[in-house]
Amino acid sequence: MADGTRLKGLDDGFKALQESHKQLQNSHSELRSDLNLISSSLEDQKKVLNKVLVQLSQSLPKQSKSSGIRAILDHRTIMRGTHSVDQLLVHWNGLSPAEATWEDKSILSRSFPGFHLEDKVGVKGEGNVVTQEQQPNSLLRRSERERKPPARLLD
């Protein structure tokens, strides 16, 4: 008789587990459908925002960036993912300094190849190192101090 009650208890527990499993499956499928709905909603919102951005960019006055750079006000380095990106705060001609924008330095150098920062003029060398062939008119500067042989050779 004890075996019968024990089997009945196990059977009831098994049925409860099966019911819980069905509820979890239903919850899982509901969550998946909710996730798909949210994903498609986000895609729709992204499309709408892109259309708004296009309309805004077309309605902006053409003088803003096309008239050129007036001054570089500041610089910073930000992280995009794992890459560091140099940015410049650009004061545009025809706009107030309060309307200055942060622009990627690489994009500015491509968009305005004739514009150079006074202390960052591009040279054909890497960084600040310039070889003799890149500056043929430069003079080597030598020390005017008298050269002496090493003391260990003076015997």
BAKOL-745918 format. One record per residue: residue in one letter; residue number from 1; z, x, y of N, C-alpha, C in turn. Coordinates in Angstrom, 3 decimals, padded with zeros to 6 digits. Example, Ala and Ser with C-alpha at 12.3 -4.5 7.8 and 13.67 -1.06 7.14 Angstrom:
// BAKOL-745918
+-----+-----+----------+----------+----------+----------+----------+----------+----------+----------+----------+
! res !   n !      n.w !      n.u !      n.v !     ca.w !     ca.u !     ca.v !      c.w !      c.u !      c.v !
+-----+-----+----------+----------+----------+----------+----------+----------+----------+----------+----------+
!   a !   1 !  007.800 !  013.190 ! -005.690 !  007.800 !  012.300 ! -004.500 !  007.800 !  013.200 ! -003.300 !
!   s !   2 !  007.080 !  012.850 ! -002.250 !  007.140 !  013.670 ! -001.060 !  007.870 !  012.900 !  000.030 !
+-----+-----+----------+----------+----------+----------+----------+----------+----------+----------+----------+
***
This chain:
// BAKOL-745918
+-----+-----+----------+----------+----------+----------+----------+----------+----------+----------+----------+
! res !   n !      n.w !      n.u !      n.v !     ca.w !     ca.u !     ca.v !      c.w !      c.u !      c.v !
+-----+-----+----------+----------+----------+----------+----------+----------+----------+----------+----------+
!   m !   1 !  000.000 !  000.831 ! -001.180 !  000.000 !  000.000 !  000.000 !  000.000 !  000.878 !  001.246 !
!   a !   2 !  000.688 !  001.966 !  001.178 !  000.721 !  002.861 !  002.310 ! -000.662 !  003.433 !  002.570 !
!   d !   3 ! -001.408 !  003.652 !  001.481 ! -002.767 !  004.142 !  001.636 ! -003.637 !  003.107 !  002.328 !
!   g !   4 ! -003.436 !  001.837 !  002.060 ! -004.205 !  000.765 !  002.681 ! -003.962 !  000.684 !  004.171 !
!   t !   5 ! -002.695 !  000.800 !  004.574 ! -002.398 !  000.745 !  006.010 ! -002.899 !  002.001 !  006.705 !
!   r !   6 ! -002.808 !  003.119 !  005.996 ! -003.307 !  004.370 !  006.575 ! -004.823 !  004.293 !  006.766 !
!   l !   7 ! -005.549 !  003.758 !  005.772 ! -007.008 !  003.595 !  005.879 ! -007.363 !  002.627 !  006.997 !
!   k !   8 ! -006.602 !  001.533 !  007.109 ! -006.862 !  000.557 !  008.170 ! -006.656 !  001.214 !  009.532 !
!   g !   9 ! -005.608 !  002.029 !  009.681 ! -005.348 !  002.739 !  010.935 ! -006.473 !  003.711 !  011.267 !
!   l !  10 ! -006.947 !  004.433 !  010.240 ! -008.071 !  005.352 !  010.454 ! -009.336 !  004.594 !  010.827 !
!   d !  11 ! -009.570 !  003.460 !  010.167 ! -010.749 !  002.638 !  010.458 ! -010.690 !  002.108 !  011.888 !
!   d !  12 ! -009.507 !  001.642 !  012.310 ! -009.353 !  001.143 !  013.686 ! -009.579 !  002.275 !  014.698 !
!   g !  13 ! -009.065 !  003.458 !  014.393 ! -009.276 !  004.612 !  015.274 ! -010.744 !  005.001 !  015.362 !
!   f !  14 ! -011.436 !  004.951 !  014.218 ! -012.861 !  005.266 !  014.188 ! -013.663 !  004.270 !  015.015 !
!   k !  15 ! -013.321 !  002.982 !  014.892 ! -014.016 !  001.935 !  015.669 ! -013.764 !  002.127 !  017.165 !
!   a !  16 ! -012.559 !  002.533 !  017.522 ! -012.235 !  002.781 !  018.935 ! -013.041 !  003.971 !  019.457 !
!   l !  17 ! -013.182 !  005.016 !  018.623 ! -013.994 !  006.172 !  019.020 ! -015.453 !  005.790 !  019.193 !
!   q !  18 ! -015.975 !  004.955 !  018.281 ! -017.366 !  004.503 !  018.393 ! -017.565 !  003.707 !  019.684 !
!   e !  19 ! -016.617 !  002.864 !  020.017 ! -016.707 !  002.062 !  021.239 ! -016.667 !  002.968 !  022.482 !
!   s !  20 ! -015.777 !  003.959 !  022.464 ! -015.703 !  004.913 !  023.579 ! -017.009 !  005.682 !  023.710 !
!   h !  21 ! -017.581 !  006.067 !  022.573 ! -018.849 !  006.804 !  022.586 ! -019.960 !  005.961 !  023.203 !
!   k !  22 ! -020.015 !  004.673 !  022.834 ! -021.029 !  003.773 !  023.413 ! -020.842 !  003.637 !  024.923 !
!   q !  23 ! -019.570 !  003.535 !  025.358 ! -019.301 !  003.414 !  026.791 ! -019.722 !  004.686 !  027.531 !
!   l !  24 ! -019.450 !  005.846 !  026.918 ! -019.857 !  007.108 !  027.536 ! -021.376 !  007.212 !  027.621 !
!   q !  25 ! -022.073 !  006.762 !  026.579 ! -023.541 !  006.792 !  026.605 ! -024.077 !  005.884 !  027.707 !
!   n !  26 ! -023.484 !  004.697 !  027.850 ! -023.908 !  003.774 !  028.912 ! -023.646 !  004.386 !  030.288 !
!   s !  27 ! -022.457 !  004.989 !  030.449 ! -022.126 !  005.625 !  031.726 ! -023.085 !  006.770 !  032.017 !
!   h !  28 ! -023.402 !  007.536 !  030.995 ! -024.327 !  008.661 !  031.147 ! -025.709 !  008.179 !  031.581 !
!   s !  29 ! -026.215 !  007.126 !  030.952 ! -027.547 !  006.624 !  031.330 ! -027.517 !  006.019 !  032.736 !
!   e !  30 ! -026.393 !  005.371 !  033.114 ! -026.278 !  004.837 !  034.475 ! -026.267 !  005.977 !  035.496 !
!   l !  31 ! -025.517 !  007.040 !  035.191 ! -025.468 !  008.189 !  036.092 ! -026.835 !  008.848 !  036.223 !
!   r !  32 ! -027.547 !  008.941 !  035.118 ! -028.883 !  009.543 !  035.152 ! -029.834 !  008.702 !  036.012 !
!   s !  33 ! -029.770 !  007.383 !  035.873 ! -030.642 !  006.539 !  036.693 ! -030.241 !  006.624 !  038.171 !
!   d !  34 ! -028.923 !  006.691 !  038.451 ! -028.463 !  006.857 !  039.838 ! -028.957 !  008.181 !  040.409 !
!   l !  35 ! -028.893 !  009.233 !  039.608 ! -029.361 !  010.547 !  040.042 ! -030.858 !  010.525 !  040.346 !
!   n !  36 ! -031.626 !  009.878 !  039.502 ! -033.070 !  009.762 !  039.750 ! -033.342 !  008.984 !  041.027 !
!   l !  37 ! -032.563 !  007.937 !  041.254 ! -032.722 !  007.134 !  042.466 ! -032.404 !  007.971 !  043.704 !
!   i !  38 ! -031.323 !  008.724 !  043.657 ! -030.930 !  009.583 !  044.783 ! -031.997 !  010.644 !  045.024 !
!   s !  39 ! -032.505 !  011.230 !  043.949 ! -033.529 !  012.265 !  044.074 ! -034.785 !  011.721 !  044.743 !
!   s !  40 ! -035.232 !  010.544 !  044.302 ! -036.442 !  009.975 !  044.919 ! -036.162 !  009.578 !  046.369 !
!   s !  41 ! -034.946 !  009.119 !  046.655 ! -034.580 !  008.778 !  048.028 ! -034.598 !  010.023 !  048.913 !
!   l !  42 ! -034.086 !  011.139 !  048.388 ! -034.102 !  012.386 !  049.155 ! -035.531 !  012.858 !  049.417 !
!   e !  43 ! -036.399 !  012.726 !  048.433 ! -037.803 !  013.101 !  048.626 ! -038.435 !  012.239 !  049.715 !
!   d !  44 ! -038.138 !  010.924 !  049.694 ! -038.671 !  010.037 !  050.735 ! -038.144 !  010.436 !  052.108 !
!   q !  45 ! -036.846 !  010.758 !  052.191 ! -036.268 !  011.172 !  053.466 ! -036.882 !  012.482 !  053.946 !
!   k !  46 ! -037.155 !  013.379 !  053.016 ! -037.781 !  014.652 !  053.369 ! -039.170 !  014.421 !  053.957 !
!   k !  47 ! -039.933 !  013.528 !  053.357 ! -041.271 !  013.218 !  053.880 ! -041.189 !  012.617 !  055.277 !
!   v !  48 ! -040.236 !  011.719 !  055.481 ! -040.075 !  011.088 !  056.797 ! -039.677 !  012.148 !  057.833 !
!   l !  49 ! -038.735 !  013.026 !  057.471 ! -038.317 !  014.076 !  058.404 ! -039.459 !  015.028 !  058.737 !
!   n !  50 ! -040.284 !  015.354 !  057.756 ! -041.437 !  016.211 !  058.025 ! -042.408 !  015.540 !  058.994 !
!   k !  51 ! -042.620 !  014.235 !  058.829 ! -043.498 !  013.504 !  059.757 ! -042.912 !  013.513 !  061.166 !
!   v !  52 ! -041.584 !  013.324 !  061.260 ! -040.926 !  013.339 !  062.568 ! -041.051 !  014.725 !  063.209 !
!   l !  53 ! -040.868 !  015.776 !  062.409 ! -041.002 !  017.132 !  062.939 ! -042.407 !  017.403 !  063.447 !
!   v !  54 ! -043.404 !  016.942 !  062.722 ! -044.785 !  017.130 !  063.164 ! -045.014 !  016.399 !  064.475 !
!   q !  55 ! -044.522 !  015.158 !  064.566 ! -044.686 !  014.391 !  065.803 ! -043.960 !  015.069 !  066.968 !
!   l !  56 ! -042.748 !  015.570 !  066.699 ! -042.003 !  016.255 !  067.761 ! -042.708 !  017.526 !  068.217 !
!   s !  57 ! -043.223 !  018.279 !  067.265 ! -043.889 !  019.533 !  067.639 ! -045.163 !  019.255 !  068.429 !
!   q !  58 ! -045.816 !  018.147 !  068.147 ! -047.024 !  017.805 !  068.899 ! -046.688 !  017.290 !  070.287 !
!   s !  59 ! -045.496 !  016.704 !  070.444 ! -045.131 !  016.155 !  071.749 ! -044.445 !  017.176 !  072.659 !
!   l !  60 ! -044.059 !  018.349 !  072.119 ! -043.445 !  019.380 !  072.955 ! -044.457 !  019.919 !  073.956 !
!   p !  61 ! -044.000 !  020.290 !  075.124 ! -044.932 !  020.864 !  076.097 ! -045.521 !  022.162 !  075.555 !
!   k !  62 ! -046.781 !  022.354 !  075.812 ! -047.491 !  023.514 !  075.281 ! -047.080 !  024.817 !  075.957 !
!   q !  63 ! -046.386 !  024.752 !  077.096 ! -046.002 !  025.959 !  077.814 ! -044.904 !  026.741 !  077.124 !
!   s !  64 ! -044.117 !  026.072 !  076.260 ! -042.879 !  026.692 !  075.796 ! -043.070 !  028.091 !  075.235 !
!   k !  65 ! -043.761 !  028.240 !  074.106 ! -043.858 !  029.566 !  073.519 ! -045.226 !  030.194 !  073.734 !
!   s !  66 ! -046.192 !  029.403 !  074.104 ! -047.542 !  029.958 !  074.246 ! -047.665 !  030.823 !  075.498 !
!   s !  67 ! -046.769 !  030.631 !  076.478 ! -046.878 !  031.409 !  077.700 ! -046.283 !  032.798 !  077.555 !
!   g !  68 ! -045.587 !  033.080 !  076.458 ! -045.139 !  034.432 !  076.198 ! -043.651 !  034.652 !  076.346 !
!   i !  69 ! -043.286 !  035.851 !  076.025 ! -041.887 !  036.246 !  076.048 ! -041.535 !  036.803 !  077.418 !
!   r !  70 ! -040.461 !  036.313 !  077.978 ! -039.995 !  036.834 !  079.264 ! -038.998 !  037.966 !  079.042 !
!   a !  71 ! -038.056 !  037.756 !  078.117 ! -037.039 !  038.780 !  077.851 ! -036.399 !  038.530 !  076.493 !
!   i !  72 ! -035.825 !  039.586 !  075.948 ! -035.009 !  039.485 !  074.743 ! -033.562 !  039.531 !  075.209 !
!   l !  73 ! -032.808 !  038.476 !  074.936 ! -031.446 !  038.368 !  075.440 ! -030.397 !  038.937 !  074.491 !
!   d !  74 ! -030.658 !  038.867 !  073.181 ! -029.660 !  039.323 !  072.218 ! -030.339 !  039.524 !  070.868 !
!   h !  75 ! -029.620 !  040.090 !  069.939 ! -030.132 !  040.237 !  068.578 ! -028.999 !  039.991 !  067.599 !
!   r !  76 ! -029.373 !  039.630 !  066.372 ! -028.392 !  039.409 !  065.316 ! -029.069 !  039.599 !  063.971 !
!   t !  77 ! -028.266 !  039.721 !  062.940 ! -028.771 !  039.787 !  061.581 ! -028.100 !  038.680 !  060.797 !
!   i !  78 ! -028.918 !  037.840 !  060.159 ! -028.382 !  036.743 !  059.354 ! -028.790 !  036.950 !  057.906 !
!   m !  79 ! -028.142 !  036.242 !  057.005 ! -028.480 !  036.308 !  055.589 ! -029.248 !  035.048 !  055.203 !
!   r !  80 ! -030.394 !  035.237 !  054.554 ! -031.151 !  034.139 !  053.953 ! -031.184 !  034.412 !  052.461 !
!   g !  81 ! -030.349 !  033.704 !  051.750 ! -030.217 !  033.993 !  050.332 ! -029.579 !  035.353 !  050.170 !
!   t !  82 ! -030.309 !  036.275 !  049.551 ! -029.777 !  037.628 !  049.355 ! -030.399 !  038.628 !  050.318 !
!   h !  83 ! -031.265 !  038.159 !  051.226 ! -031.971 !  039.054 !  052.143 ! -031.388 !  038.950 !  053.547 !
!   s !  84 ! -031.261 !  040.087 !  054.216 ! -030.838 !  040.068 !  055.616 ! -032.081 !  039.972 !  056.493 !
!   v !  85 ! -031.980 !  039.160 !  057.542 ! -033.109 !  038.909 !  058.438 ! -032.670 !  039.234 !  059.865 !
!   d !  86 ! -033.426 !  040.116 !  060.533 ! -033.152 !  040.433 !  061.934 ! -033.749 !  039.345 !  062.808 !
!   q !  87 ! -032.969 !  038.869 !  063.758 ! -033.436 !  037.844 !  064.684 ! -033.187 !  038.294 !  066.121 !
!   l !  88 ! -034.043 !  037.783 !  067.014 ! -033.924 !  038.083 !  068.438 ! -033.777 !  036.775 !  069.204 !
!   l !  89 ! -032.935 !  036.788 !  070.232 ! -032.791 !  035.632 !  071.116 ! -033.821 !  035.791 !  072.231 !
!   v !  90 ! -034.838 !  034.926 !  072.214 ! -035.996 !  035.080 !  073.096 ! -035.902 !  034.121 !  074.276 !
!   h !  91 ! -036.005 !  034.680 !  075.486 ! -036.121 !  033.887 !  076.715 ! -037.612 !  033.758 !  076.990 !
!   w !  92 ! -038.130 !  032.546 !  076.867 ! -039.571 !  032.297 !  076.997 ! -039.953 !  032.100 !  078.452 !
!   n !  93 ! -041.154 !  032.545 !  078.829 ! -041.670 !  032.304 !  080.181 ! -041.743 !  030.811 !  080.426 !
!   g !  94 ! -041.355 !  030.402 !  081.607 ! -041.442 !  028.989 !  081.983 ! -040.255 !  028.162 !  081.530 !
!   l !  95 ! -039.321 !  028.772 !  080.820 ! -038.138 !  028.041 !  080.364 ! -036.886 !  028.734 !  080.894 !
!   s !  96 ! -035.800 !  027.993 !  080.934 ! -034.543 !  028.580 !  081.412 ! -033.899 !  029.397 !  080.290 !
!   p !  97 ! -033.004 !  030.319 !  080.630 ! -032.311 !  031.098 !  079.594 ! -031.520 !  030.217 !  078.616 !
!   a !  98 ! -031.076 !  029.044 !  079.084 ! -030.347 !  028.134 !  078.198 ! -031.241 !  027.596 !  077.084 !
!   e !  99 ! -032.549 !  027.638 !  077.284 ! -033.500 !  027.147 !  076.288 ! -034.032 !  028.269 !  075.394 !
!   a ! 100 ! -033.390 !  029.432 !  075.446 ! -033.798 !  030.562 !  074.605 ! -033.603 !  030.188 !  073.134 !
!   t ! 101 ! -034.447 !  030.743 !  072.282 ! -034.386 !  030.419 !  070.857 ! -034.260 !  031.688 !  070.018 !
!   w ! 102 ! -033.604 !  031.551 !  068.867 ! -033.507 !  032.651 !  067.908 ! -034.779 !  032.660 !  067.084 !
!   e ! 103 ! -035.455 !  033.794 !  067.059 ! -036.705 !  033.940 !  066.312 ! -036.598 !  035.147 !  065.393 !
!   d ! 104 ! -037.240 !  035.047 !  064.227 ! -037.269 !  036.188 !  063.313 ! -038.061 !  037.321 !  063.948 !
!   k ! 105 ! -037.516 !  038.521 !  063.884 ! -038.163 !  039.679 !  064.484 ! -039.526 !  039.941 !  063.850 !
!   s ! 106 ! -039.625 !  039.755 !  062.533 ! -040.895 !  040.006 !  061.848 ! -041.977 !  039.033 !  062.309 !
!   i ! 107 ! -041.610 !  037.787 !  062.531 ! -042.589 !  036.789 !  062.994 ! -043.012 !  037.091 !  064.420 !
!   l ! 108 ! -042.044 !  037.489 !  065.271 ! -042.376 !  037.839 !  066.654 ! -043.336 !  039.016 !  066.706 !
!   s ! 109 ! -043.097 !  040.029 !  065.879 ! -043.970 !  041.204 !  065.922 ! -045.377 !  040.864 !  065.441 !
!   r ! 110 ! -045.500 !  039.901 !  064.531 ! -046.843 !  039.461 !  064.101 ! -047.503 !  038.576 !  065.155 !
!   s ! 111 ! -046.707 !  037.710 !  065.786 ! -047.257 !  036.770 !  066.773 ! -047.573 !  037.446 !  068.103 !
!   f ! 112 ! -046.796 !  038.461 !  068.468 ! -046.974 !  039.162 !  069.733 ! -047.082 !  040.663 !  069.459 !
!   p ! 113 ! -048.201 !  041.113 !  068.897 ! -048.312 !  042.529 !  068.529 ! -048.262 !  043.468 !  069.729 !
!   g ! 114 ! -048.596 !  043.010 !  070.911 ! -048.573 !  043.859 !  072.095 ! -047.205 !  043.968 !  072.724 !
!   f ! 115 ! -046.253 !  043.169 !  072.281 ! -044.912 !  043.171 !  072.867 ! -044.023 !  044.118 !  072.089 !
!   h ! 116 ! -043.385 !  045.055 !  072.799 ! -042.478 !  046.005 !  072.168 ! -041.164 !  045.994 !  072.917 !
!   l ! 117 ! -040.093 !  046.131 !  072.167 ! -038.805 !  046.350 !  072.816 ! -038.825 !  047.763 !  073.368 !
!   e ! 118 ! -038.252 !  047.972 !  074.539 ! -038.328 !  049.279 !  075.187 ! -037.833 !  050.406 !  074.299 !
!   d ! 119 ! -036.722 !  050.190 !  073.595 ! -036.176 !  051.266 !  072.768 ! -036.588 !  051.165 !  071.307 !
!   k ! 120 ! -037.455 !  050.213 !  070.976 ! -037.855 !  050.027 !  069.589 ! -039.369 !  050.055 !  069.428 !
!   v ! 121 ! -040.048 !  050.819 !  070.265 ! -041.504 !  050.875 !  070.202 ! -041.910 !  051.426 !  068.848 !
!   g ! 122 ! -042.824 !  050.722 !  068.190 ! -043.259 !  051.142 !  066.866 ! -044.041 !  052.438 !  066.922 !
!   v ! 123 ! -043.681 !  053.396 !  066.093 ! -044.381 !  054.667 !  065.976 ! -044.925 !  054.705 !  064.568 !
!   k ! 124 ! -045.916 !  055.537 !  064.325 ! -046.519 !  055.549 !  063.013 ! -045.620 !  056.154 !  061.947 !
!   g ! 125 ! -044.459 !  056.665 !  062.316 ! -043.527 !  057.217 !  061.350 ! -042.625 !  056.124 !  060.809 !
!   e ! 126 ! -041.800 !  056.474 !  059.843 ! -040.827 !  055.536 !  059.304 ! -039.569 !  055.598 !  060.149 !
!   g ! 127 ! -039.143 !  054.517 !  060.724 ! -037.919 !  054.489 !  061.512 ! -038.016 !  055.395 !  062.727 !
!   n ! 128 ! -037.017 !  056.234 !  062.939 ! -036.981 !  057.131 !  064.084 ! -037.565 !  058.502 !  063.775 !
!   v ! 129 ! -037.974 !  058.733 !  062.538 ! -038.488 !  060.032 !  062.131 ! -039.973 !  060.092 !  062.424 !
!   v ! 130 ! -040.399 !  061.103 !  063.183 ! -041.802 !  061.272 !  063.524 ! -042.201 !  062.680 !  063.113 !
!   t ! 131 ! -043.281 !  062.790 !  062.364 ! -043.714 !  064.111 !  061.914 ! -044.531 !  064.796 !  062.995 !
!   q ! 132 ! -044.751 !  066.095 !  062.843 ! -045.474 !  066.887 !  063.832 ! -046.898 !  066.372 !  063.999 !
!   e ! 133 ! -047.534 !  065.953 !  062.928 ! -048.917 !  065.485 !  063.030 ! -049.009 !  064.161 !  063.783 !
!   q ! 134 ! -047.918 !  063.400 !  063.849 ! -047.931 !  062.152 !  064.591 ! -047.702 !  062.386 !  066.081 !
!   q ! 135 ! -047.126 !  063.535 !  066.451 ! -046.918 !  063.884 !  067.848 ! -047.445 !  065.300 !  068.073 !
!   p ! 136 ! -048.754 !  065.467 !  068.198 ! -049.321 !  066.808 !  068.285 ! -048.940 !  067.550 !  069.556 !
!   n ! 137 ! -048.608 !  066.849 !  070.627 ! -048.312 !  067.517 !  071.897 ! -046.835 !  067.844 !  072.070 !
!   s ! 138 ! -046.020 !  067.527 !  071.074 ! -044.585 !  067.777 !  071.246 ! -044.291 !  069.262 !  071.048 !
!   l ! 139 ! -043.332 !  069.760 !  071.802 ! -042.933 !  071.165 !  071.713 ! -041.680 !  071.271 !  070.874 !
!   l ! 140 ! -041.627 !  072.308 !  070.038 ! -040.428 !  072.545 !  069.271 ! -039.390 !  073.178 !  070.185 !
!   r ! 141 ! -038.189 !  072.712 !  070.109 ! -037.116 !  073.259 !  070.929 ! -036.288 !  074.187 !  070.053 !
!   r ! 142 ! -036.214 !  075.434 !  070.463 ! -035.464 !  076.425 !  069.711 ! -034.224 !  076.822 !  070.505 !
!   s ! 143 ! -033.223 !  077.243 !  069.779 ! -032.009 !  077.728 !  070.406 ! -032.306 !  079.053 !  071.113 !
!   e ! 144 ! -031.670 !  079.268 !  072.256 ! -031.863 !  080.512 !  073.000 ! -030.813 !  081.553 !  072.621 !
!   r ! 145 ! -029.949 !  081.230 !  071.697 ! -028.901 !  082.134 !  071.250 ! -029.510 !  083.291 !  070.459 !
!   e ! 146 ! -028.948 !  084.476 !  070.639 ! -029.454 !  085.654 !  069.944 ! -029.213 !  085.502 !  068.443 !
!   r ! 147 ! -030.215 !  085.798 !  067.664 ! -030.099 !  085.712 !  066.216 ! -029.467 !  086.989 !  065.673 !
!   k ! 148 ! -028.485 !  086.820 !  064.807 ! -027.817 !  087.955 !  064.174 ! -027.978 !  087.829 !  062.666 !
!   p ! 149 ! -028.097 !  088.944 !  061.985 ! -028.157 !  088.870 !  060.512 ! -026.780 !  088.497 !  059.971 !
!   p ! 150 ! -026.716 !  087.930 !  058.773 ! -025.421 !  087.588 !  058.180 ! -024.530 !  088.826 !  058.048 !
!   a ! 151 ! -023.224 !  088.624 !  058.244 ! -022.265 !  089.732 !  058.227 ! -022.238 !  090.449 !  056.891 !
!   r ! 152 ! -022.472 !  089.785 !  055.781 ! -022.421 !  090.413 !  054.473 ! -023.563 !  091.401 !  054.282 !
!   l ! 153 ! -024.598 !  091.302 !  055.113 ! -025.725 !  092.222 !  054.995 ! -025.568 !  093.440 !  055.923 !
!   l ! 154 ! -024.555 !  093.444 !  056.761 ! -024.307 !  094.545 !  057.696 ! -023.338 !  095.552 !  057.106 !
!   d ! 155 ! -023.734 !  096.459 !  056.271 ! -022.847 !  097.476 !  055.725 ! -023.218 !  098.832 !  056.194 !
+-----+-----+----------+----------+----------+----------+----------+----------+----------+----------+----------+
***
